[in-house]
Amino acid sequence: MAHADIDEGLYSRQLYVLGHDAMRSMGKANVLISGMRGLGVEVAKNVILAGVGSVTIQDQGSAEWADLSSQFYLRDTDVGQNRALCSEKHLARLNSHVRVSASTEALNQDFLRNIQVVVLTDSSLEEQRWVGAFCHANNIRFIVADTKGLCGQLFCDFGEAFEVRDSDGESPRSAMITHISKENPGIVSCTDDQAHEFRDEMYVMFSGVSGMTELNSYGPIEIKYLGNYSFSICDTSNFTEYEKGGVATEVKQSRTLSFIPLDAALEEVMRDSDLLVLSDYGKIQRHQSLHLGFRALHDFKQEHGRLPKPRNQADAERLVTMAKQLSTAAKFDEFDEDVVRKLSLVAVGDLAPLNALIGGLAAQEVMKACSGKFTPLKQWFYFDALECLPEQEDGGLLTEEACAPKNGRYDGQIAVFGADFQEKLKKQRYFLVGAGAIGCELLKNFALIGLGAGEGGHITVTDMDSIERSNLNRQFLFRSEDIGRQKSVAAAEAVKNMNPSVNITAHQNRVCVESEGIYTHQFYSGLDGVAAALDNVDARVYLDGRCVQNQKPMLEGGTLGSKGHTLVVVPHLTESYGPASSSGQKAIPLCTLKHFPHRIEHTLQWARDQFEGLFKHSAENVNQYLSDPEFWARTVARGEVEAVEVLEGVYTSLKDRPLNWTDCVTWARIQWEGLYNNHVAQLLHCFPPDHVTSSGLPFWMGAKRCPHPLTFDPANTTHMDFVVSAATLYGQIYGLGGSTDRADIQTILDGVNVPVFTPKSSVKIAVTDEELAETKEEGKEEDKAKLEELKQKLSSLQLPGQNFRMVPLEFEKDDDTNFHMDYIVAASNLRAENYDIPAADRHKSKLIAGRIIPAIATTTAAVAGLMCLELYKLVQGHKRISSFRVAYINMAVQYYVMAQPSRAPTFMVAGKEYSLWDEFVVLGKEEGREEMTVEELLKHIKDKHNLTVTGLYYGPAVLYADYCNHADRLKQRVSEVVTMVTKTEIPAQQQMLEIIPSFAEDEDCEKVPPIRYLLR
């Protein structure tokens, strides 16, 4: 990507994370990655996907069997061959915009002179010292990344004056102003509908301030945080009096960071903990001890010509002694012998999940070094997952013999966990839901660790989607020739190529209620666990519910740009993912959307709603009216207000249907007038600019921005953008088309007669959603009359031919030729102009209106690595909650929090404690006997659990209640009662009914374990 143009089709999701300027800077950078074992190839993969200009991979070594544990581009036949040469062709295929070359020569100064970023991943301390010194002296960004078994290390030196252009990558914050005081310093008060996000030392610019207009032309002003809705600025005592309005918008400030070279940082980190970025606050004391341990490993290797042998106690004690000596020299009093001892026992190990994590972090640092985007690591980072080791080590499970190499592809993993654990991994049966970005990374790790790669083992992966070009930037199992293929099929093939022993089946099903006939209770019963690689909350909530229902562990992870999270759900131990959180994004009030927008998000949501109403729902409703005799009754049943809106739309769509392209352009022009002139004129007629409330306060203040009507101007590009796109889309839903040449459209516009609008005093505009609801309630009788009138009008309307159907448009943000985004951008920015809201460009509009989730390969790799570290624990059957970790990371600002998951909350029923994992399992039907009656079910619960059932509920349906006359149901089969009450046959494939009981012993309890009633 050395050229100036950016391939937006390929990098669409990444651009929302990095921006165009950072991408261009990266496209000019030359990066050297030394070492092509698992960690090195992971770094290379991520920076190539990201789009740096060129990457040179360097390695003098030959592939060994142990490399296959984590180097996904090496095959059995590559053992004995140079690692860099074996990897070059695979890496080059990842991104045609990046030049990839391989070197088998030793590093030297001439080699390094033309490089912007150097990454060492498999090097001696001596090499790190001289390369680091050379890079520091020549202003070359320098990174060291290393993994040893379950421990990882990262170091960055970006020189003595490294400019960070954007420290966090967040969009500039903004806040609406309600008042600014005249004093020193001036106090700025913000609207109370949303807390401002400003912090001390931020800078802001003001715009749209009335009265104290001096601020509108003032340069960036440093602020001081006073509270969620106020901050202070400069001296405003000599400014004019504040009247109303205004927006404060953050101005991003670049800053310069100074790094110390590796030689000095090796010692300084023991004295200055600010040089050490923490990853797990439960392990604070370990990080500096790990620093000493990694240094001692270099000394050990120099002394013995090798790393400590797996599980060799003598080597471990020798390493502890060497690290202790370093600790004494550094005057470090909190040395942790145990962590260094464990480091020694696993140091030879090479684990794909840990390489994915450290490789993702290191690649992100490369991107920062190339672009100045985000805050770089300053300067050391250590990570360990030693809790992955067996919880009970005294049983002698891991011996030197058990962890000895077998000359096989899993040697790097056997060195850490032993041969028996490897066999257990091979027999695992897992269900992976999603084969997108995280799904691809998980499958890569699954293949490398050997999950499901033995007799009895299996992976089922399902994904409904097919591969698009934009996927190639972060879903690294796919290539350009895979575009159009099913993701799950292509991913499964890639995994088999990576490790032919993996047993994998690809499905193309959505995991939802409709597919429960495929993913039955029996299906889940045959699983060891589930991994969720999903991109929406609803799907996660559903899958989590199925895992709880079937008592299966679940690994879950997600990303949002540089941010990521992971969660491990362990039956009978941790809480589950649970229902959708109510703390998510708040819905925008309807009155805000209809009349009082004050943010670009409001106008974009309004524009999206306009698109859906005009070009999708209207056509769908017409088609249903024409083809479905029940449509009228079904619509009226939704309530008078909604029915009038829908049926008026049907009537108008049929009565005023366009006959040609001229009609489409005419419609678009009149739409423009109604939306951007007439609507605002009516609003200002009801609430003039000087309108005051009953309290005597100005109506147009705070979050209410006083709008102004627009006058159509064909010379205004945005005005014409609206007409062209609206006319085109309107024509599409009627199967009409015409010339989108602007000169031709202008000719049509010259002949359009735009009706004169006169505001009406009878119109009442609701100011709040509560008022809106009241208005709807008051108008019910009027709406009933309107419905009768509409019925008459529609029945007398001459309908089009019998085969007439409209064409509903499904919003598609990524097709730049379909006019969908053209309409959204123009419609939103015109409304923003009405209300003096700063416009948004197409890029930002697509992000918000298209509800795009920004994504980048580095975060995906790190999250998948963290998920697979939890997988190790699940497979071993860890029982302590302290062994597990949930993670929250933001790689843009060096925020890494690994924490113990929360325990499953408990509740009491009849004096006994239960959690969400408890259930009453009942075999409703067994071979050799008839299905249970309701009476037999009640007796079973009483006999087995000593609880007296007083009610049974199946969803909202009451199956049995002792306060009702349900005596006749006692003798009926449970499934018969379910069918009778729900008036729906139980699907033949359904194997379990989830029934909620209530008990005489504790009728006040809000929560009870469900009865899981097995039908088959």
N, C-alpha and C positions, 0 to 999 in steps of 0.2 A: 504494500500500500504506500509505496514511496511517492506516488503521484499525488497531486493536490486534491483531486476529486475523491470523495468518499462514497463507497458502494453502500448506499442507504438501504437497498434491498437486503443485503447481507447483514449489515450491522444495525438494523433498525432498533432492536431492543437495547443494544449496548450504547447507542448514541444517547439514549435517555439517561444513562448512568454517567457517561464521560463528557458528552458534548462534542461539537465539531472541532473546536480549537484543540482540545486534548487529543482527539483522534488524529488530527493532522500532525501534531508534534510526534506522536507515536509512530506515524507512518514514515518519519524521516530517520528513525533511530536504528542504530546497529547494535545488536545484543549478542553477547557471547555467553553460552551456557556450557560450563565444563563439568563433565561427568554424565554418563548416559545410563546409569542404573535407574531404578524406579523413580527416585526423587527427581533426577535431572530431566528425564523424559516427561514427567508430570509438569515441571516448570515450563519446559519447551512447548508442550502441547497448549498450555493456557496462554502463553504470550503470542504464539502463532495465531490461535483463534482470535485473540484480541486485536491483531492487525498491526504489529510493529513492522518497521520497514524491512529489516533483514535479521535473520537468526543464524549464528554459527554454532553448531554443536561440536564439542571437542571431547575426545576420550581416547586414551592410548590403550585401554584395557580390552580384554576379550570377554565375551559373555560366558557366565558360569551357570550351572543349574540353579543355584540359589537366586539368580537374577530374575528368573521366570516367576518368582513369587510376587513381583511388583512391577516388572518392566513389561508393559502390555504390548509392545511392538516386537518383542523377542519370541521366537518359536524354538522348539526342540532342536531344529536343524541349525539354529544360529549359535548354539553352544560352541565356543572356540573361535568364533568370528568377532571382529571388532564391533563394539556396541554402537559407536557413532555411525559407522557405515551401514549397519543393519537397520538403524532407526531413521536414517535420512529420508528415504523414499516415502515412508509412512507419514512422517511429519510434513513433508512438502505437499502432500495431498490434502492436508487440512485446510489450507487457505492459499489460493492461487495468487493473492496479492502480496504474499510475503516470500522473500527470497530465502531459501534454506540451503545451507551448505554444511559439509562435515569436514572435520579435521582430525587426523590421527597423530599430529605432531605435538610435542611438548609446548607448553605455554612459554612465551618469551616476550620481552618488552616491545619488540617490533610488531609482534602479533597483536598486542593490546592497544597500540597507539591510535588506531582508527575506530575503536569501539567506544560507544557511549555508556553502556552498562555491562558489567562483568558479574556473572553469577558462578560461584564455585559450589558444587554440591557433593563432591567426593574427593576431598583433597587433604593433604597433610597440613598441620599447623604451620610448618615452615613455608609451604607454598602460599597459604593464606596470608602470612606476614609480609612476604615480599610483594605479592600481587596487590595486597591492600595498601602497602606503602606507595607503590608505583601509581595506583589509581588515585590515591589522595593527592599526590603531588601533581598529577596531570588532569585533575578535575574530571575523572572518570567515576561514575557511580559504581559502588562496589557492594555486593551482597554475598553473604555466606549462608548456605542452607544445608542442614544435615539432619539425618535421622539415624537413630541407633535403637533398634528394637521398638520399644514403646515410648521412646523419648525423642523429642525434636528440638532443634536449635535454629535460630535465625538471627542474622546480624546485618545491619545496614550502615554504610558510610557514604553520604551523598555530598561530601566536601565541606569546605568551610563557609560557603555562602550559597545555600540552595534555596531558590525562590519557590514558595508554595503559592500558587495563584488562587487556589480555591481549597480551603482547608477541609471542608466537609461534603462538598458536592450537592448540598441541599439547594432548592430554589430559594431565591432571596425572600426573606420573610417580609410581610407587610401588615399594617394595622390601620384601621380607620380611626380618625380622630374625632373626639367630641368636645374637647376644650384644651386650650394652651394658656397657661397663666403668664402674666407680665411680671417676671421677677428674675432673680439670679440665684440658682439656675431656673429656667422655665420648666414648669411641670406639664407634661403632656398626658392627657387622659384619653383612653381608648374606649371604643364601644364594648359593651359587656356581653355581646353575643358570642365572642370567642377571645380567649386570652391571647395577648400578643406573645411572640416567641423570641423577643429580643433579650440579649444578655449584656452584661457589662462589657465595655470596650468595643461593642459593635458600632458601626456608623450607619446613619440613615440619611435619606434625602426626602424632602417634603414636596408634595404636589397638591394642587386643588384646594389650598387653604384660602378661605375668604376672610378678609379683615387683616390678619397678620401676614400679609402677602410677602413680606421680606423673606420669609422662610422658603417660599417657592423657588427663589433664585439663590439661596444660600448653598454653599458647597456641602459635601458630606459632613455630618455633625456627629461627634461621638456622644453616645448615650450612656446613662447609668440606670440600671434596673431598680425600680422602686416597688414593683408589685406586678401581679398578672395583668393589670389593666392600666398601668402608668409607668412612666420613665421620665428622667430629667434630661435636659439638653443644655444648650448654651445660655448666655445671659439674654433674656428677651425683654428686659425692663424698658428698653428704649424703642421697642417695636410698636407698631400700631395695635389697637385692640383686636383680639381674635373674635371673629363673628361665627363662622361655622365651617364644617366640612374639612376635607384634607385627608391625605393618606401619607403615612410614613413607610418608606420602603428601604430595606437593608441594602447597603452598598458593600459588596464583598471587598475586603482588603487583602492584598497579598502580604506575605510575611517571609522573612528570610531566616532560615535555620542554619545553625552551625553544628557540624559533626566532628567528632574526634576520630583519628585513625585507629585501626584495629589494634595495633601494638599497645597504644595507650588505653584503649577501651577494655582490653583484656584485664587490666589491673583496676582501672577506675570503677568498673561496675561493682567491685567488692566494697567500694567506699561510698559510691553515689547510687542509691537505689533508683534515682530518677532515670538512669540509663537502662532500666529493666522494666519492660512492659509485662504486667501480670496477666495470667490467663485463667487462673483458678484461685479464688480467694480462700479456698479451703486448704491450699497448699503453699501459702505465702513463703514459709521457711524453706521450701524445697528449691525454689528457683535459683538462688545463688549457689546452693550445694550442687545443683545440676550443672551450673557453669563450671564449677571446679571438677565435677565428674567428667565432663566433655574434654576439658583440658588434660586431665589425667589419662584419658583414653589415648590422646595423641602421644603422650609420654610412654604409655604402655606399649603402643604399637611400635614406637621407635626402639624401645628396649627389647621387645620380643619378636618383632617382625610380623605381628598378627594382633588381632583383637582378643580380648578374653574369651575363652571357650564357653559355649553355652552351659550354664548350670555348674560351672567348675568353681568350687568353693575357694581353692587356693588362689586362682586368678582374681576372684572377687576380693579376697582379703588384701591381695597385692594392690589392686586398684584403690581400695579404701585408704591404704597406707599412703599411696602417692597423692591422693586428693587431700588427705589430712595435712600433708606437708605443705601443699599449696595454700591450704586454709590457714595454717600457722603463719606462713610468710605474709599472707594478706591480713593477718590479725583479725580473722573472722571467727567469732565465738559461737555461732549458731549452726555449725556444721552438722548435717544430717547424714550419718553413716549409712542408715538403712536405704536411703534413696540411691546412694552411690553404689551400694552393694547390689541392689536390684538392677541398676543400670548395667553393671558388669555382667550379671547373669543373662541378660537379654541382648547385649550390645551387638552381637553378630546378626541378630534378626533383621529382616527387611520386610516390612509390612505395608501392603498396598494402601490400607485406609490412612495410616499415618503419613505416608508419602503424599496422598491426595490432599490432606489437610495442610501440611507444611508447604507442599508444592503450590497449592492455591494461594497461600499467604505470600510466598516468595514471588510468584508471578504478579500479584497485585503490587508488590513493591517495585518490580521492574516497570510496571505501567506508570507508577507515580514518578519514578526516576526519569522516565521519558517525557512526561507531560506536565509535571508540576501540579497535577490534579490530586487532591486528597493529602492528608497529613501522613508523612512517611514514618516508619518505625524508628524510634529514637531511643536506644540503638539495638538493644538485645531483647530477644524473646525466647522463652523456654516453655516447653509443653511436655507433660507426661501423662500417659494413660496406664500407669502401673496397676491401677485397680482392675484392669482387664485380666490380670493373673488370677489363678485359682484362689478362692477365698480361704481355703484350708490348705496351707502349704505343708503342714506338719505330717500329712499322710504320705509324703514322698512321691507324689504323683509326677512331679517334674524332676527327673534325674538327668545326669549327664548323658546316660545311655539313651533315654527317651527323647532327648533333644538333639542327638547327634545327627549329622547330615545323612541323607539316604540317596544322594545323587539323583534327586528328582526335582520336579518343578516347584514343590512346596517347601524346599529346604529352608528358605528364609523365614517361613512361618513356623515350621517345626522347631527351629532354634529357640523360639519364644514359648510356644505352647505344647510342644511334644507331639509325637506321632499319633497317639490315641485321640487327641483332640482333632487332628487333621481328619481322621476317619469319621469322627462325629460330624464334622462340617460337611463332609461329602454326602452324608445321609440325610441332611436337612431338606425339608420340603417347605418352600416359601412361595408366597403370593405377592408379586410386585404389581401395584396398581399405578400405571403411568410410565410411559417410555419416552418422556420428553427430556429436558435438560438434566434434572436430578435422576430420573430413571436411567438414562444412559450411563451416568457416573456410577450409580449403584450397580448396574449390570457389569460394568467393567470391574469393579471391586469384587463382585460375587464370583466372576470368572477367575480372577487372580487368586482369591483365597480358597477356591475350590468348593464353594457352596453348591450343593446339589450335584456334585460331579462324581458321585459314586453310586453303587447299587442301592436302589431305594430312594435316592435323593432326586429332587426335582425342583425346578423353578417354573412357575406359571406367570407370564407377564401379559397384561392387557392394556390396550390403549386404542381409542376409537379413531385417533387422528392420523392423517397422512402427512408426509414430510413436505415442508415448504422450504423455499430457499433461505428465509431468515432463520430457520432452525439450525443451519449449518454452522453458525457463529458460536453456538454453545452446546449443541447436542452432538458431541464429537464422534459418535459411532456412525453418523450418516455422512455420505459423500454426495456430490452434485448429481451423480447418476441415480441416486436413490430418490430424488425429488418426485413426488407423486405416489410413492410406495407407502404401504402401511408402516407406521413407526414400529409397532411391536414385531412385525415380521423382519424388517431390516435389522432391528436391534438384536433379535435372537440369532440371526445369521452372523452378525459381527461377533457376538459372544462365543458362538461355536468356533469361529475362526480363531479367536483369542485362546480358547481352551476347549479343544474338541471333546473333552470328557464331560462337559456340563450337559445335563439333561434339562432341556428347556422347551416349553410350548408357548406359542404366541396366540393370544386372543385379540379380538377387536371389539370387545364389549364394554359398555359403560357399566360401572359397578353401582347399581341403584336398585330400587324396588323391582323394576321390570326385569332385571337379570337374576333375581333370586332363584329362578328355576335352574339356572346354571351354577351359581355360587350358593349352593344349598348348605344346610347344616352338615350334611355328610362331606361336602367338599371342604368346609372349614375344619371338620374333625380330623381330616387327613393332613392338616398343615402343622408345621412347627412355629410359624409366625407369618406376619404380614408386614410389608413395607409400603408406605404411602408416599408417592412422588406426584402429588396432585397440585393443581394451581388454583383451587378455590376452596373456601371454607365449608360450603355445604357438602361437597363430596367428602372432605375429611371427616366431618361430623357423622355422615352416614356410615363410612367405613369403620370409624371408631366404634359406633354402636354395634356393628356386626361383630367386631373383635371382642367387645365386652360380652355380647350375647353368646358367643362361641368360645369364650375364655381363652383367647389367643393374644399373645404379645404383639405390639405394633410399634414399628419404627416410623417416625414422621419427621419431615423436614421441609423447610420452605425458604425461599429467597425473595428479596425485594431490592434489586440493584446490588449495592455493596453490603446489604444487611442480610443476615440469615438466622435461622433458629432450628433447633432440633429438639425432639421430644421422644422419650422412650416410655412406652406404656407396658407395665409388667403386671399380669394378673395377680390379684390378692396382695399387691404391694403398693403400687403407685396409683395416683389418680389417672383418669383417662383424658383424652383430648377434650371430651365433653361437648355440650351444646355450643352453638355459636355464641361468642361473647357479645354482650350488649354494649361493650365499650368500643365497638368498632366505629367506622365512619358514620357520623350522624346524617340522617336524611335532611335535605334542604327543605325548609317549610314551603308549602305551596304558595303562600302569599308572597314570599320572597321571590320565588321563580316567576310568578305572574305579574307582580307589580313593583317589587322593591329589591332588585338585585344590587349587590355592592361588591361582588368579586367576579373575576372572570370565570371561576368555576360555576357560578350561578348562570351566567349567560350561555356557557357551553352546555350545561345540563338542559337549559331551556331549548337550545337549538337542537339537541339530540331528541328531546320530547317532540318538538315540531316535526322533525324528520319522521319519527315513528308514527305520529298521528296522521300526517299528510300523505305519506308515501307507503306506509305499511298497513296500519290498522284500517284506514278508510277502504283500501282495496279488499282486505280480508273480509270486512263487514259486508261490503256489496256482494262479494261472491257467496257468502253464507246466506244473505237475504235471498239471492236469486236461486239458490240450490237447496236450501234447507227449510221445509215448511215449519219447523219448530223454532226457527231463529227468532221470530217476533216474541213468542211466549218466553223463550229463554232470556232474551234481552230485557224484557219488562220485569222479569223476576229478579234482576240485579238491582232494582230500585228505580224510581221515577227519574231522578236527576241523571244518572248514568244512561238510562234508556233514551231519554230525550237527546242527550249529546250524541249517542251512537246513531240513532235513527235519523236525526237531522243531518248527520254526516252522510248517511246512505242516500237520503233524498237529494241532497245537494250534489253528491257525486254522480247520480244518475241524471238529474234534471239538467245540470250545467256541464255535462261531459263535453270535452273539446272534440271538435271534428277535424282539426288540422293544427299545424305547427303555430300558426298565427294565434289561434285560441290559447295555446299553451303559454306563449310569450305574454299575451294579454293578461292571463290569469296570474302569472308571476309578477307582473308590474303592479297589479291591483293588490296582490298579497303584500308586496313591499310597502305600499302606501298604508295598508291596514296595520301592519306590524310596527312600522317605524315612525309613522306620523299620527294616524288616527287614534291608535291605542294610547299613545302618550298624550295627545291633545285631550282625550276624554279623562285621563287620569289627572291632568292639570286642571281640568274644569271642576272635578270633584275636590281636588286638593291643590289650590293655587300655590305658587311659590312662597307667598307670605302667610299661608294658612297656619293657624295656631290650634292647639288641642284645647280640650275643655279645661285643662290645667293652666292654660295661658302660655304654654311652651311652644316654640316653633315645631310644626309638624315635620318639616323636612330637616331633620337633624340626626346625628348619630349614624345608625346603619341605614337610614332612609336617605338616599341620594336623590336630589330633585332632578328629574330628567328634562330633556328638551326634545321636541320633535325634529326629525330630519327632513330635508327637502331633497327629493330625488334629483340626482345629477348624473347624466349618462357619461360624463367625463371622469367621474369618480370610479376607480377600478373596483372597489369593494361593492359599490352599488350595482355595477354591471355583473360582477361575479355572482351576486345573489340572483339576479334575473336569469342569467344563462343557466346556472345550476338548477334553480327551481323549475324553470321551464323544461329543461331536459328531463328531470326526474318526474315531473308531472306528465310529460309525454310518454315516458316509459311505462307508467302504470296503466295507461290507456292504449299502449301499443303504437304510439305515434312518435315521429321524429322529424327533425328538420335541421337546417344549417345552424351551427353554433358560432358561425362567423359573426363577430361583434358588429361589423358594419351592416350586415343583413338584419340582425336583431334590432339595431338602432332604427332602421327603416320601418320595421314593424312598430316599434315604440312610438315613433312620430305620429302614428295613426291611432294610438290607444286613447280612449276617452276615460280619464280617471274621475270617478264620481266625486263631487264635492262633499266633504264631511262636516257635519255640524254636531258638536258635542250635545249630549242629552242630559238635562237636569234630573231626569227620572232614574238614571243609572246609579246604583249603589255599589260601591267597591269595598269589599271586606279588607280590613287592615291586618287582621290576624287570622290564623287558621281556625281559631275558635269562632270568630265572626263568620268565617266562610261556612262552617258547619251549620251555624244558626240560620244563615241565609238560605242554605239548601233546605233545611227543615221547614222554614217559613214558606218556601216556594213549592211545596209538595202538591198542593191543590192546583196551582197554576200549571205545574208540570203534567198533571193528569189530563188537564184540558189540552195541553200541547200534544200529548200522546194521541188523543182522539183525532186531533187535527192532522197530525202526521199520518195516521192510519188512512184517513180519507185521501190525503194528498198522494201517498204512495200507491194506493189502490187505483187512483185515476191517472197515474203517471204512465205515459207510453214507454214501455220497457224496450231496451235494445233486443236484438235477435236472440234466439234461444241459446246459441253457442257463445254469447258474449261473456267474457270473463276479464276481470282486471288482473294486473300483475303486481302483487305485493312485493316491495323491495326489502330484502334483508340487509341491514346496515353492514357494510364491509369497508373497513378503514384502510386496508392495505392495497387496494386497487386504485391507483392514481388516475385511472381513465374513466371511472364510473360516476364521477361528480358527487359522490357521497360526502367526502371530506370537503370538497369545494363549497357545498351547501352549508355544512356545519360551521366552517371557518367564517364564511361571509355572514351568515345569520347571527352567529355569536358576536362577531366584532361590530356589526351594525347596532346590535342591542347595547353592547358595551359603550359605543359612541353616544347612544341615547343618554346613558347614565354617567358619562365621563369616567368610565372604567378603562384603564390601560388595555389595549388590544393584545391578543396572543397570536404568535405566528403559527403556521401550519404544524410545525413540529410539536409545540406545546399543546396545541388544540387536539392533535391526534392522541397524545398521551392521555389527556384528561377525558375527552369525549369518547375515545376508543377504549377507555379503561384498561390501558396497556400496563402490564407489569414489567418494569425495567429489569433487565437481566444481564448478567455477565458471567463468563465461564469460571472465573477465579472463585467467586462466592459459591457457585454450584459445586465445584470440586471439593472445597473445604467442608461444606455442609454434608455432602455424601460421605466424606471421610469420617466425620464425627458420628454419623449414623451407623457406619459399619464398625466403629469401635464399640458401640453399644451392642451390636450384633454379637461380637465375641462374648460378651457377658451373658447374653441371653442363651447362647448355645451351651455355655458352660453351666448354666443354671444358677447363676448368682442369686443369693437370697437376701443379702443386706442391701437396704435402700441406699446406704452410703457408698456402695460400689458403682451406682449408676450416675449418669450426668445428663442434665438438659443444658443446652447451650444457646446463648444469645451473642451474636457477633455483629460488629459493624467495621468492616475492613477499611473504610474510608478514614476513620478516626482512631484506629487502634483500640477498639472496644471489644474485649473478649471476656465473657462471663460464663464460666462453667459452674453449674450449681447442682446440688442434690435435688432430684425431683420431689414433688410433694407426695405425701402419703395419701392413699385413698381415704376420703372422709368417711366417718362411720355414723350410723344412726341406730337407735334402740327400738326394738319391737318386743313387747312383753318382757322387758328386763334383759334381753339378749342383744349383744352388739353385732351389727351387720355392716357390710360396705357394698359398694356398687358391684363388687365381684361375687357377692353371695346370690344364690338362686335356689329355687326348689325345683329340681329336675324330676319330671314325672314321665314314665314310659306309658304313654296313653294306650299304645297298642303293641303287643308283643306277639310273636309267633305262637300259635296254639291257643290264643284267647281273644275274645271279642274286645272291642275298644271300650274304655272306661265310660261309665255314665257320670253325670255331674255328681250324683250322690257318692259314687265310689271315689271320685276325686277328692271330695270333701273329707271322706273317711281316711284316705291315704295321707292327707296333710295332717289330720288330727293324730293318726297313729305314729307317723314318722317324726313330726315336728312339734306335736302337742299344741297345735294352734287350731282354734275353731273358726272356720271360714264363715263370714257373714255376707260376703259379696264377691263376685268375680266380674272383672271388667276386661273387655277386649277392645283396646283403643277407646273410643267414646261410647262403645256399646256395652249395655249391662247384660251380662249372660245370666247372672243369678244374684238375687238380693233377698235376704230373709224378711225384709220389711215389705216386699212385694208378694203378690200372689203367684209365686214361681214354683209351687209344689209339683206341678206337672212336669217341670223341666228336670227334676231330680232323677227321673228314670230314663231320660234321653241321653244319648251319646254326646260327649262334649262337642265333637265336630258338627253334629246335627244342630245343636243349639247355636253354635257360631254361625252356621249357614242361615238358620232361621232368623236370627236377630239382625245380621248384617245384610240379609237378602242378597247375598253373594256366595257363589260356590267357592270353596277353598281350592286354590289351584292344585292340580294333581301333583305338581312337583314340590309343593310346600311341605316341609318335613317337620316344622315346629311352630307351635302357637305360643305367643308370649302373652300370658294372662296375668293381670294385676289383681291380687286378692286384698280383702280387708278382713280384719280379725276381731273377734269379740274380746280377746284378751287386751287389745290395745287399739281401740277404734280412733283415737286421736292422733296416732302417728301419721306424719305427712308422707313418709316414704317406707316402702316395704320391698323385700326381695321379690322378683317376679316368679311366677310359676312358668317354667319352660316345659311345655307339654309336647312331647315327641309323638308325632303321628305315624312316623315310618322309621 
